[in-house]
Amino acid sequence: MKDQIERLIQEKLAREAQEKTRRHFIKSCAQGLGGLALSSIFMGCDPLTKPNKKSATTFSERDLNPLATLPPHYGPKVKSVIYLHMAGAPSQLEMFDYKPKLHSLDGQDCPQSLLAGKKFAFIKGTPKLMGPQAEFKQEGDSGNWVSNFMPHFKKVVDDVAFLKAVHTDQFNHGPAQLFMHTGSARLGRPSIGAWATYGLGSENQNLPGFVVLTSGGNTPDAGKSVWGSGFLPSVYQGVQCRSKGDPVLYLEDPDGISRDLKKSTIDAITQINKEEYAKYADPEILARINQYEMAYRMQIAVPEVMNINNEPEHIKEMYGVEPGKESFANNCLLARKLVEDGVRFVQLFDWGWDSHGVIRSGSIDKGLRNKCTQIDRPITALIMDLKQRGLLDDTLIVWGGEFGRTPMQENRGNKEMPFKGRDHHGDAFTMWMAGGGIKKGASHGQTDDIGFSGIEGRVSVHDVHATILHLLGFDHEEFTYEFQGRPFRLTDVEGNIIKEILS
């Protein structure tokens, strides 16, 4: 097998030598010049110089290992991020943003002044205001409000910092999710996890720097672009793993293929790819080299780190895991194991939070209550588990959806099918953070008496991104990537660090 691989390499080199003739150059000249022009447009580089800067023997460590660790701009507060995204947008008015004024206004017509000039997904005519459908209490030393839908969360309420007046200009799920994770409502930008791994690399070279876990039965409305690499090399995109069955497909070697034989094959492919990169300097070739090598190393590392069966019974009980099933609880435990093993960015997407038509007989139907039940215990366990292992100070946990929910009922203008759920709302919603560099028990921002608009401490999605990058050690204004002739950054031309929640 080795002899055959070497023979193929020699044949390839011989063909290339034959192709380097005057006739070959004239034949391909028109296409070649066009390719140079297109590469300058689409790759954001100078095609006349950059490819020639490399040779077969000039590869930096970053070239051959794009996930090699790099220092940030300044001392980071955390090493890793666990981002918990509730896809579909949870209702802050039934979880963390208590508005007693809504009780007295329940069932009254919503003032038209609140609706004028606003965009809603499913509100027509004059909707009714709707009071909180959960009971609230002030919990912990911080006295922050938590609803009875989240009974376990009160144990860790003093470890988190709330952002009560986050706002976004997107009101449909797909664009809002893209905006929340890439800083743009349009396709093509890198996700925040890709930015983090591009800037810092990974502390464990046997695992991806950016891992994605999903639950709830579906991926987010925006698809896999929310963990994509955009114009960054594809090696920085999130690697989706499964919490049920094999974590990654094709982990096992085929029958008759030994690891030594596979390594020889990969070495030969890598040599060919190096030669291609020396000619074209296409960063995707480097990504391909790294992906082959990473896949080889993952065969050893992934089965161990993704195995929750070897966790102590009291830990599995604390999270409420269900071995053999795909669940948010399993993913929370896996997230702890992954950051413990040096993974830089772990993204959990839990689908099913779109609260349309869930209000029946004056109370929240099982939809929202059940979703809260599914996350309450695992999130609480994740914070407590990281804390008891001394990992919380090195880890940032971020929780939230793509937008919030309206204080008025959804109204589709259909009398025969009156929907009474809460509609999409971007003017004000709640997020929270916990971990290194975060002020414990803080609450920043405030909404008006009915939770419709932020009246104090309003922060944008770009502000959230700037704060996450700051805690990872980056100046978000200086953290850029050259593409199509200009520097791009996650926060575009906006963003301020939310200093009020920093310790």
C-alpha positions in Angstrom: 0.0 0.0 0.0 2.8 2.4 0.9 4.6 1.6 -2.4 1.3 2.3 -4.3 0.9 5.7 -2.6 4.5 6.7 -3.4 4.0 5.7 -7.0 0.9 7.9 -7.2 2.8 10.9 -5.9 5.6 10.4 -8.4 3.1 10.1 -11.3 1.4 13.3 -10.1 4.7 15.2 -10.0 5.6 13.9 -13.5 2.3 15.1 -14.9 2.8 18.5 -13.5 6.3 18.7 -15.1 4.8 17.8 -18.5 2.1 20.5 -18.1 4.6 23.3 -17.6 5.2 24.0 -21.4 4.7 27.0 -23.5 1.7 25.4 -25.3 0.1 24.7 -21.9 0.6 28.3 -20.7 -0.9 29.8 -23.9 -3.9 27.4 -23.7 -4.7 28.3 -20.1 -3.6 31.9 -20.1 -7.1 33.4 -20.5 -8.6 31.3 -17.7 -5.5 31.9 -15.5 -5.7 35.6 -15.7 -9.4 35.5 -15.0 -8.7 33.4 -12.0 -6.2 35.9 -10.7 -8.7 38.7 -10.9 -11.5 36.6 -9.3 -9.2 35.5 -6.5 -8.4 39.2 -5.7 -12.1 39.8 -5.4 -13.3 36.7 -3.6 -10.3 35.9 -1.4 -9.5 39.4 -0.3 -5.8 39.1 -1.2 -3.4 40.2 -3.8 -3.2 37.3 -6.2 0.0 38.5 -7.8 2.1 38.4 -4.6 0.6 36.2 -1.9 0.8 32.8 -3.7 4.5 33.4 -4.4 5.3 34.1 -0.8 5.1 30.4 0.0 7.3 27.6 -1.1 7.1 23.9 -0.3 9.5 24.4 2.6 8.2 27.6 4.2 5.3 26.7 6.5 4.8 28.5 9.8 3.4 26.6 12.8 0.1 28.5 12.2 0.1 27.3 8.6 0.4 23.6 9.5 -1.6 23.8 12.6 -4.3 26.6 12.4 -5.5 25.7 15.9 -2.1 26.2 17.6 -2.6 28.4 20.6 -2.1 32.2 20.2 -1.9 34.9 22.8 -4.8 37.4 22.9 -4.4 41.2 23.0 -4.2 41.3 26.8 -4.7 39.1 29.8 -8.0 37.2 29.4 -10.5 36.6 32.2 -11.6 33.2 30.8 -10.1 30.5 28.6 -13.3 28.9 27.3 -16.9 29.8 26.5 -20.1 27.8 26.8 -22.9 29.5 24.9 -26.4 28.2 25.7 -28.8 29.4 22.9 -32.5 28.8 23.3 -33.6 28.7 19.7 -37.0 30.2 19.1 -36.7 32.9 21.8 -37.9 32.2 25.4 -40.3 34.5 27.1 -38.4 36.7 29.6 -41.8 37.7 31.1 -42.3 34.2 32.3 -38.8 33.6 33.5 -36.7 36.5 34.7 -38.3 39.9 34.0 -41.2 40.2 36.4 -43.8 42.9 35.6 -46.6 43.0 38.3 -48.2 46.0 36.4 -49.2 43.5 33.7 -51.4 41.7 36.1 -53.8 44.7 36.4 -53.7 45.3 32.7 -54.3 41.7 31.7 -57.0 41.4 29.0 -57.1 45.2 28.2 -56.5 46.5 24.7 -52.9 47.3 23.9 -52.5 51.1 23.3 -51.9 51.8 19.6 -49.1 54.1 20.5 -47.0 51.0 21.4 -47.7 49.4 18.0 -47.1 52.4 15.7 -44.1 52.0 13.6 -43.2 48.6 15.0 -42.7 45.4 13.1 -44.3 42.2 14.5 -44.5 38.7 13.1 -48.0 37.8 14.1 -49.8 40.9 15.5 -52.7 42.6 13.6 -55.4 44.9 14.7 -55.6 45.6 18.4 -54.1 42.8 20.6 -54.8 42.3 24.3 -52.2 42.8 27.0 -51.4 39.6 28.9 -50.2 39.4 32.5 -47.3 37.1 33.7 -48.3 33.5 33.4 -45.9 32.4 36.1 -45.3 33.2 39.8 -42.2 35.1 40.8 -40.0 35.4 43.9 -36.9 37.3 44.7 -34.1 34.8 45.3 -30.7 34.7 46.8 -28.7 37.5 48.4 -29.0 39.4 45.1 -32.8 39.5 45.3 -33.1 38.9 41.6 -36.5 37.7 40.3 -36.9 34.1 39.2 -40.2 32.4 38.2 -41.6 29.1 39.5 -40.9 27.7 36.0 -37.2 27.6 37.1 -37.1 26.2 40.7 -33.6 24.9 40.5 -32.1 28.0 39.1 -32.6 29.9 42.3 -29.6 28.0 43.7 -27.2 29.7 41.4 -29.0 33.1 40.9 -26.2 34.8 42.9 -23.6 33.5 40.4 -25.0 35.1 37.3 -25.3 38.7 36.0 -28.5 39.6 34.2 -28.9 41.8 31.2 -32.5 42.9 31.3 -32.6 45.3 28.3 -30.9 43.6 25.4 -32.3 44.8 22.0 -32.0 43.7 18.4 -33.4 45.1 15.2 -34.4 41.6 13.9 -37.8 40.1 14.5 -37.7 36.8 12.5 -35.9 33.8 13.8 -33.4 33.1 11.0 -32.0 36.6 10.6 -32.1 37.2 14.3 -30.2 34.0 15.0 -27.6 35.0 12.4 -27.3 38.4 14.0 -26.9 37.0 17.5 -24.1 34.6 16.5 -22.3 36.3 13.6 -23.0 40.0 14.1 -24.9 40.3 10.8 -28.4 39.3 9.7 -27.0 38.2 6.4 -25.2 35.0 5.5 -21.5 34.9 5.0 -20.0 36.2 8.3 -18.1 34.1 10.8 -19.8 32.9 14.0 -18.5 34.1 17.3 -17.1 30.6 18.0 -15.2 30.7 14.8 -13.8 34.1 15.7 -12.7 32.8 19.1 -10.9 29.7 17.7 -9.3 31.8 14.9 -7.9 34.3 17.5 -6.9 31.9 20.2 -6.6 28.4 18.8 -7.2 25.4 21.0 -5.5 24.1 24.1 -6.3 20.5 23.1 -4.8 19.5 19.7 -6.7 16.2 19.7 -10.2 17.9 19.8 -11.8 20.7 17.7 -11.5 24.2 19.1 -15.2 24.8 18.5 -17.8 22.1 19.2 -21.6 22.3 18.7 -24.2 20.2 20.4 -27.9 20.4 19.5 -31.1 19.3 21.3 -34.8 19.7 20.8 -35.1 17.7 17.6 -34.1 20.4 15.1 -31.3 22.7 14.2 -31.9 26.5 14.5 -34.0 28.2 11.8 -30.8 29.9 10.4 -29.2 26.5 9.9 -25.6 25.6 10.4 -24.5 29.1 9.4 -24.8 30.1 13.0 -21.7 28.0 13.8 -20.1 28.5 10.4 -16.7 30.1 9.6 -17.9 32.6 7.0 -14.9 34.1 5.2 -12.5 32.6 7.8 -10.8 29.3 6.8 -13.3 26.5 7.3 -11.1 24.8 9.9 -12.5 27.4 12.4 -16.2 26.4 11.9 -18.0 24.5 14.6 -17.8 20.7 14.6 -21.2 19.3 15.4 -21.2 16.3 17.7 -24.0 14.0 18.7 -25.0 13.2 22.3 -26.7 10.0 21.0 -24.8 7.2 19.3 -21.4 7.8 17.9 -20.5 11.4 18.6 -19.0 11.8 15.1 -19.8 9.6 12.2 -17.2 7.1 10.9 -15.1 7.2 14.0 -14.2 3.5 13.6 -11.7 2.3 11.1 -13.0 0.1 8.3 -12.2 -3.6 8.5 -8.7 -4.4 7.3 -7.4 -0.8 7.8 -4.9 -0.4 10.6 -4.1 2.9 12.2 -0.5 2.7 10.9 -1.8 2.3 7.4 -4.3 5.2 7.8 -1.5 7.4 9.2 0.7 6.6 6.1 -2.2 7.5 3.8 -2.8 10.8 5.6 0.9 11.6 5.5 0.9 11.1 1.7 -2.2 13.2 1.2 -0.7 15.9 3.4 2.4 16.0 1.3 0.3 16.5 -1.8 -1.7 19.2 -0.1 1.5 21.0 0.9 2.6 21.1 -2.7 -0.7 22.5 -3.7 -0.6 25.2 -1.1 2.9 26.2 -2.1 1.6 26.9 -5.6 -1.8 28.6 -4.8 -1.6 29.7 -1.1 -5.3 28.9 -0.7 -6.1 28.8 3.0 -8.7 26.1 2.4 -5.8 23.7 1.5 -4.4 24.3 5.0 -7.8 23.7 6.4 -8.0 20.4 4.5 -4.6 19.3 5.9 -5.6 20.1 9.4 -9.0 18.4 9.1 -7.3 15.1 8.0 -5.0 15.3 10.9 -7.7 16.3 13.3 -10.0 13.4 12.2 -7.1 11.0 12.8 -6.5 12.3 16.3 -10.2 12.5 17.2 -10.6 8.8 16.8 -8.7 8.4 20.0 -9.8 11.5 22.0 -13.5 11.9 21.1 -14.9 8.5 22.4 -13.5 9.2 25.8 -14.5 12.8 26.3 -18.0 12.3 24.8 -18.7 9.3 27.0 -21.0 10.4 29.9 -21.5 6.8 31.1 -18.1 7.0 33.0 -19.3 9.9 35.1 -20.1 9.2 38.7 -23.8 8.5 39.4 -24.2 11.6 41.6 -23.0 13.8 38.8 -25.4 12.2 36.3 -28.2 12.6 38.8 -27.3 16.2 39.4 -27.6 17.0 35.6 -30.6 14.7 35.1 -28.8 13.0 32.1 -30.4 10.3 30.0 -27.7 8.1 28.6 -28.4 6.9 25.1 -30.7 9.8 24.4 -30.2 13.2 22.8 -31.0 15.8 25.4 -30.1 19.2 26.7 -29.1 17.7 30.0 -26.6 15.3 28.3 -25.2 18.3 26.3 -24.7 20.4 29.4 -22.6 17.6 31.0 -20.7 17.1 27.7 -20.0 20.9 27.7 -18.4 20.6 31.1 -16.3 17.7 29.9 -15.2 19.5 26.7 -14.1 22.7 28.4 -12.4 20.6 31.1 -10.4 19.0 28.2 -9.4 22.3 26.7 -12.0 23.0 24.0 -12.2 26.7 23.4 -15.8 27.3 22.5 -18.8 25.0 23.1 -22.2 26.0 21.6 -25.4 24.4 22.8 -28.5 25.0 20.7 -31.8 23.9 22.2 -34.7 24.1 19.7 -38.4 24.5 20.6 -38.7 27.9 22.3 -41.1 29.6 19.8 -44.0 30.3 22.1 -46.9 30.8 19.5 -50.3 29.7 20.6 -49.3 28.2 23.9 -51.7 30.2 26.1 -54.8 28.3 27.0 -57.4 28.9 29.7 -55.5 31.8 31.1 -52.3 30.0 31.9 -49.1 28.9 30.0 -49.7 25.6 28.3 -47.2 22.8 28.8 -45.0 24.0 25.9 -43.1 26.8 27.7 -43.3 25.2 31.1 -41.9 21.9 29.7 -39.0 23.7 28.0 -38.1 25.4 31.2 -38.2 22.1 33.0 -35.8 20.6 30.4 -33.2 23.3 31.0 -33.6 24.3 34.6 -31.9 21.4 36.3 -29.0 21.0 33.8 -28.1 24.6 33.7 -28.0 24.8 37.5 -25.9 21.7 37.6 -23.5 23.0 35.0 -22.8 26.1 37.0 -22.5 24.2 40.3 -20.3 21.5 38.7 -17.9 24.0 37.1 -17.7 25.8 40.4 -16.9 22.8 42.5 -14.2 21.8 40.0 -12.6 25.2 40.0 -13.4 25.7 36.3 -16.0 28.5 36.6 -13.4 31.2 37.0 -11.8 30.1 33.7 -15.1 29.6 31.8 -17.8 32.1 30.6 -21.4 30.9 30.3 -23.7 32.9 28.2 -27.5 32.2 28.1 -30.2 33.7 25.9 -32.4 33.6 22.7 -32.4 35.6 19.5 -35.0 38.0 20.8 -37.7 38.2 23.4 -41.5 38.1 23.7 -44.2 40.8 23.6 -46.3 41.8 26.7 -49.4 41.6 24.5 -51.0 38.5 23.1 -50.3 37.4 19.6 -53.2 38.4 17.3 -53.3 37.1 13.8 -56.6 38.7 12.9 -58.3 35.3 12.6 -61.4 35.1 14.8 -61.9 31.4 14.1 -58.4 30.5 15.2 -57.4 33.0 18.0 -53.7 32.5 18.8 -52.9 33.8 22.3 -49.1 33.2 22.5 -46.6 36.0 22.9 -45.2 37.4 19.6 -41.5 38.0 18.7 -40.1 41.1 20.3 -36.7 42.7 19.8 -37.1 45.9 21.8 -36.2 44.3 25.1 -35.2 40.8 26.3 -33.2 39.1 28.9 -29.8 37.4 28.7 -27.4 36.4 31.5 -23.7 35.5 31.9 -21.8 33.7 34.6 -18.2 32.8 35.2 -14.8 34.4 35.1 -14.8 38.2 35.1 -18.5 38.5 35.7 -20.0 40.4 38.7 -21.9 37.8 40.7 -25.6 38.6 41.3 -25.5 41.8 39.2 -28.5 43.0 37.2 -28.0 45.6 34.5 -30.8 47.3 32.6 -34.5 47.8 33.2 -37.6 47.7 31.1 -40.8 49.7 31.5 -43.7 48.7 33.6 -45.0 46.2 31.1 -41.6 45.0 29.7 -42.1 46.4 26.3 -39.0 48.7 26.0 -35.7 49.2 27.7 -35.7 52.4 29.7 -32.3 52.0 31.4 -29.1 50.2 30.6 -30.0 49.2 27.1 -27.4 47.0 25.4 -27.2 45.7 21.8 -26.1 42.4 20.4 -22.8 44.1 19.4 -22.3 45.1 23.0 -22.8 41.4 24.1 -20.2 40.3 21.5 -17.7 43.0 22.6 -18.1 41.9 26.2 -17.5 38.2 25.3 -14.4 39.1 23.3 -13.1 41.3 26.1 -13.4 38.5 28.6 -11.4 36.3 26.1 -8.7 38.9 26.0 -9.5 40.7 22.8 -9.9 44.4 21.9 -13.0 43.9 19.7 -12.1 47.0 17.6 -8.6 45.6 16.8 -9.6 42.0 16.3 -10.1 41.9 12.5 -9.7 39.8 9.4 -8.9 41.1 6.0 -11.5 40.2 3.4 -12.5 41.7 0.0 -10.2 44.6 0.5 -11.1 45.8 4.0 -10.8 44.6 7.6 -13.9 42.9 9.1 -14.7 42.4 12.7 -17.4 40.6 14.7 -18.8 43.8 16.1 -18.8 45.5 12.7 -18.5 49.3 13.5 -20.4 49.2 16.8 -20.2 47.6 20.2 -19.3 48.7 23.7 -18.1 46.5 26.6 -20.8 46.1 29.2 -18.6 47.2 32.1 -21.5 47.2 34.6 -21.6 43.4 34.8 -17.8 42.9 35.0 -16.1 42.2 38.3 
